[in-house]
Amino acid sequence: MGEPGWVEVRAALEAVESAESVTAQVTAGRRLRQLAEQLECDLVQQARANGLRWAEIGQLYGTSKQGVQQRFRRRDSATS
């Protein structure tokens, strides 16, 4: 995601905060969630690229190595 991703997340949060209707707020909230999920995947990918093992990531999530692999491995199929 890089720096532009953080900019998008901040903009989405601002859109939630400044929404003038419930519909606009829900729409902005949905976009914020999508961006946050993408950011989370990117951060896990970065952690893997920096040598963090699946077991260590699993500990951070309070789950098993297999649990985080199932959630995030689709983006990290090159390394195990």
C-alpha atoms as one frame of an Amber mdcrd trajectory, in Angstrom:
protein
   0.000   0.000   0.000   2.843   2.396   0.776   2.389   6.075   1.538  -0.529
   6.592  -0.880  -2.424   3.890   1.047  -2.082   5.783   4.308  -3.333   8.904
   2.545  -6.383   6.962   1.336  -7.077   5.618   4.832  -6.863   9.106   6.334
  -9.154  10.484   3.630 -11.667   7.686   4.214 -11.657   8.372   7.964 -12.224
  12.061   7.312 -15.100  11.146   4.989 -16.725   9.137   7.807 -16.286  12.004
  10.242 -17.591  14.663   7.870 -20.445  12.708   6.283 -23.657  14.705   6.308
 -26.041  11.770   6.193 -26.266   8.300   7.635 -26.054   6.847   4.123 -22.897
   8.782   3.342 -21.432   7.751   6.692 -22.124   4.050   6.069 -20.694   4.297
   2.553 -17.566   6.011   3.847 -17.303   3.481   6.680 -17.449   0.625   4.206
 -14.644   2.185   2.164 -12.599   2.730   5.322 -12.998  -0.954   6.250 -11.900
  -2.064   2.769  -8.822   0.131   2.931  -8.005  -1.026   6.473  -8.221  -4.670
   5.385  -5.919  -3.973   2.450  -3.501  -2.140   4.732  -3.513  -5.077   7.152
  -2.717  -7.508   4.324   0.058  -5.248   3.100   1.547  -4.990   6.597   1.518
  -8.773   7.020   3.156  -9.085   3.605   5.792  -6.579   4.716   6.359  -8.479
   7.953   6.855 -11.710   5.995   9.278  -9.972   3.624  11.227  -8.785   6.675
  11.560 -12.317   7.994   8.702 -12.609  10.478   7.544 -16.216  10.623   3.922
 -17.269  10.276   4.012 -18.568  13.858   5.080 -15.133  15.116   2.327 -13.421
  13.156  -0.126 -15.973  14.533   0.904 -15.015  18.070   0.196 -11.362  17.287
  -3.307 -12.336  16.195  -3.853 -14.751  19.060  -4.237 -17.642  16.668  -2.229
 -20.407  15.113   0.275 -20.271  12.299  -2.283 -22.069  10.158  -4.976 -19.526
  11.018  -2.990 -16.553   9.777  -1.756 -18.501   6.764  -5.353 -19.187   5.759
  -6.211 -15.531   6.144  -3.157 -13.957   4.526  -1.201 -16.530   2.532  -3.099
 -15.895  -0.715  -1.043 -12.735  -0.977   2.197 -14.451   0.056   2.282 -17.703
  -1.889   5.988 -17.364  -2.767   7.228 -18.047   0.760   6.080 -20.471   3.440
